[in-house]
Amino acid sequence: MTKKQTAEESVRRLKETYPDAICSLESSQPHELLIATRLSAQCTDARVNIVTQVLFDKYRTIHDFAVADLADVEAIVHPCGLYKTKAHDIIAMCQMLEQDFDSTVPDEMEKLLKLPGIGRKTANLVLGDVYGKPAVVCDTHCIRITNHIGLTDTKDPLKCEMQLRKLLPPEESNDFCHRLVLHGRAVCKARSPQCQDCCLKDICKTGKKA
């Protein structure tokens, strides 16, 4: 199979195996997804979801965060690690949203990247999940598994994203990345991939070797 055919077959099989392609970070508003994703850096989604239950209950709007007390936000997000930087970014991000974007999360990559602490991974997640635009979220699961399959050959997130954009059907790309996260946690684990149980084993470079 060509790389494009392998990509399309991977999309089909993962969709069959994981029909519910949803983000594991819990949020009910666009700015909450921004914040939750910022908190997820070097932290598990499960821990972030525990922290954001408290955070989003206390600070409900972009304005609430924009005028929040830094020390209080630091104390709440402390369990997520890197709490000083993350708390600063959250408040600065919401101040910019309020001042420059009329308290609305932008729907363009270039504008999202202007927000403090926001990189392409978070921007793509928002574009895909909130605005339904074609997006490729290159987190560690995506990079690891697509390298295994042979769809990508780099650990650089931007290069990985660009390679996948050439292969994936645009309307499937966002959900494909969510499914890779589910697959990475359940089967294709970083330290001990369960190749024998993998729905992609016969079209995966690593799976074939195993």
C-alpha positions as CSV (number, residue, x, y, z in Angstrom):
1,M,0.0,0.0,0.0
2,T,1.0,3.6,-0.5
3,K,1.3,5.9,2.5
4,K,-1.9,7.5,1.6
5,Q,-3.7,4.2,1.3
6,T,-2.2,3.1,4.7
7,A,-3.4,6.4,6.2
8,E,-6.9,5.9,4.9
9,E,-7.0,2.3,6.1
10,S,-5.7,3.4,9.5
11,V,-8.5,5.9,9.7
12,R,-11.1,3.3,8.8
13,R,-9.8,0.7,11.4
14,L,-9.4,3.1,14.2
15,K,-12.9,4.5,13.6
16,E,-14.2,1.0,13.8
17,T,-12.3,0.2,17.0
18,Y,-12.9,3.6,18.7
19,P,-16.2,5.0,17.4
20,D,-16.4,7.7,20.0
21,A,-13.6,10.1,19.1
22,I,-13.7,12.6,21.9
23,C,-11.1,14.8,23.6
24,S,-10.2,13.4,27.0
25,L,-9.9,16.9,28.5
26,E,-13.2,18.0,30.0
27,S,-14.5,21.5,29.1
28,S,-17.8,23.2,28.3
29,Q,-16.6,26.4,26.7
30,P,-13.9,27.2,24.2
31,H,-11.7,29.1,26.6
32,E,-11.9,26.2,29.0
33,L,-10.5,23.9,26.4
34,L,-7.6,26.4,25.9
35,I,-6.9,26.4,29.6
36,A,-7.2,22.7,30.1
37,T,-4.8,22.0,27.2
38,R,-2.3,24.5,28.6
39,L,-2.5,22.7,31.9
40,S,-2.0,19.3,30.3
41,A,1.6,20.0,29.4
42,Q,3.7,17.4,31.2
43,C,0.6,16.4,33.2
44,T,-1.9,13.6,32.7
45,D,-5.4,14.5,31.4
46,A,-6.9,12.7,34.3
47,R,-5.2,15.0,36.8
48,V,-6.1,18.1,34.7
49,N,-9.7,17.1,34.8
50,I,-9.7,17.0,38.6
51,V,-8.0,20.4,38.8
52,T,-10.3,22.1,36.3
53,Q,-13.4,21.0,38.1
54,V,-12.3,23.3,40.9
55,L,-10.8,26.0,38.6
56,F,-13.8,26.3,36.2
57,D,-16.3,26.3,39.1
58,K,-14.6,29.3,40.6
59,Y,-13.7,31.2,37.4
60,R,-16.5,30.8,34.9
61,T,-15.8,33.4,32.3
62,I,-12.9,34.9,30.3
63,H,-13.3,38.1,32.4
64,D,-13.2,36.1,35.6
65,F,-9.8,34.7,34.6
66,A,-8.6,38.1,33.3
67,V,-9.0,39.7,36.7
68,A,-8.1,36.6,38.7
69,D,-5.6,36.7,41.6
70,L,-2.4,35.1,40.3
71,A,-1.6,33.5,43.7
72,D,-5.0,31.9,43.8
73,V,-4.8,30.4,40.3
74,E,-1.3,29.2,41.1
75,A,-2.6,27.4,44.2
76,I,-5.4,25.7,42.3
77,V,-3.3,24.5,39.3
78,H,-0.3,23.5,41.5
79,P,-1.0,19.8,41.1
80,C,-0.5,20.1,37.4
81,G,3.1,21.0,37.7
82,L,4.9,24.1,36.3
83,Y,2.1,25.9,38.1
84,K,3.7,29.4,38.1
85,T,4.2,29.5,34.4
86,K,0.8,27.9,33.7
87,A,-1.1,30.3,36.0
88,H,0.6,33.3,34.5
89,D,-0.2,32.1,30.9
90,I,-3.9,31.4,31.8
91,I,-4.4,34.9,33.1
92,A,-2.4,36.6,30.4
93,M,-4.2,34.5,27.7
94,C,-7.7,35.6,29.0
95,Q,-6.6,39.2,29.3
96,M,-5.6,39.1,25.6
97,L,-8.8,37.4,24.7
98,E,-10.8,40.1,26.4
99,Q,-8.8,43.1,25.1
100,D,-7.9,42.0,21.6
101,F,-10.5,39.4,20.6
102,D,-13.7,40.7,22.2
103,S,-13.7,37.9,24.7
104,T,-14.0,35.3,21.9
105,V,-11.6,32.4,21.2
106,P,-10.3,33.0,17.7
107,D,-10.9,30.5,14.9
108,E,-7.7,31.1,13.0
109,M,-4.3,29.5,13.7
110,E,-2.3,32.7,13.4
111,K,-4.5,34.5,16.0
112,L,-4.5,31.5,18.4
113,L,-0.7,31.4,18.3
114,K,-0.6,35.0,19.6
115,L,-2.1,33.9,22.9
116,P,0.4,33.4,25.7
117,G,1.3,29.7,26.2
118,I,-0.5,28.5,23.1
119,G,1.3,26.4,20.5
120,R,0.2,24.6,17.4
121,K,-1.0,21.5,19.3
122,T,-3.5,23.5,21.4
123,A,-4.5,25.7,18.5
124,N,-5.2,22.6,16.3
125,L,-7.3,21.1,19.1
126,V,-9.4,24.2,19.4
127,L,-9.8,24.6,15.6
128,G,-10.9,21.0,15.3
129,D,-13.0,20.5,18.4
130,V,-14.6,23.9,18.7
131,Y,-14.8,25.1,15.1
132,G,-14.9,21.8,13.2
133,K,-12.0,22.7,11.0
134,P,-9.5,20.2,9.6
135,A,-6.8,19.8,12.3
136,V,-3.9,17.6,13.1
137,V,-3.1,17.5,16.8
138,C,0.5,16.1,17.1
139,D,0.8,15.1,20.7
140,T,3.2,12.3,21.8
141,H,0.7,9.5,21.0
142,C,0.2,10.8,17.5
143,I,3.9,11.2,16.8
144,R,4.8,7.8,18.3
145,I,2.1,5.8,16.6
146,T,2.3,7.4,13.1
147,N,6.1,6.8,13.2
148,H,5.4,3.1,14.1
149,I,2.9,2.8,11.2
150,G,5.3,4.5,8.8
151,L,3.1,7.5,8.0
152,T,5.6,9.9,9.5
153,D,9.4,9.7,10.0
154,T,10.0,12.5,12.5
155,K,9.6,13.4,16.2
156,D,9.3,17.1,15.4
157,P,5.6,18.0,16.0
158,L,5.4,20.6,13.2
159,K,7.0,18.3,10.6
160,C,4.8,15.4,11.8
161,E,1.7,17.6,11.3
162,M,2.7,18.7,7.8
163,Q,3.4,15.1,6.8
164,L,0.0,13.9,8.1
165,R,-1.9,16.8,6.4
166,K,-0.7,15.4,3.0
167,L,-2.0,11.9,3.8
168,L,-5.2,12.2,5.9
169,P,-8.6,13.0,4.6
170,P,-9.2,16.6,6.0
171,E,-12.6,15.7,7.4
172,E,-11.1,12.8,9.4
173,S,-7.9,14.2,10.7
174,N,-9.1,15.7,14.0
175,D,-11.0,12.5,15.0
176,F,-8.1,10.4,13.8
177,C,-5.8,12.2,16.3
178,H,-8.3,11.7,19.2
179,R,-8.4,8.0,18.3
180,L,-4.6,7.7,18.3
181,V,-4.7,9.0,21.9
182,L,-7.2,6.3,22.9
183,H,-5.2,3.6,21.0
184,G,-1.9,4.8,22.5
185,R,-3.3,4.4,26.0
186,A,-5.1,1.1,25.5
187,V,-2.8,-0.8,23.1
188,C,0.2,1.0,21.5
189,K,1.7,2.0,24.8
190,A,5.0,3.8,24.8
191,R,6.9,1.4,26.9
192,S,5.1,-1.9,26.1
193,P,3.2,-1.8,22.8
194,Q,0.7,-4.7,22.7
195,C,1.2,-5.4,19.0
196,Q,-0.6,-8.7,19.2
197,D,-3.8,-6.9,20.1
198,C,-3.4,-4.1,17.6
199,C,-6.0,-3.5,14.9
200,L,-3.2,-2.0,12.7
201,K,-0.6,-4.7,13.2
202,D,-0.6,-6.0,9.6
203,I,-0.2,-2.5,8.1
204,C,2.2,-1.2,10.7
205,K,6.0,-1.3,10.2
206,T,6.6,-2.0,13.9
207,G,3.7,-4.5,14.1
208,K,5.0,-6.5,11.2
209,K,8.4,-6.8,12.9
210,A,6.8,-7.9,16.2
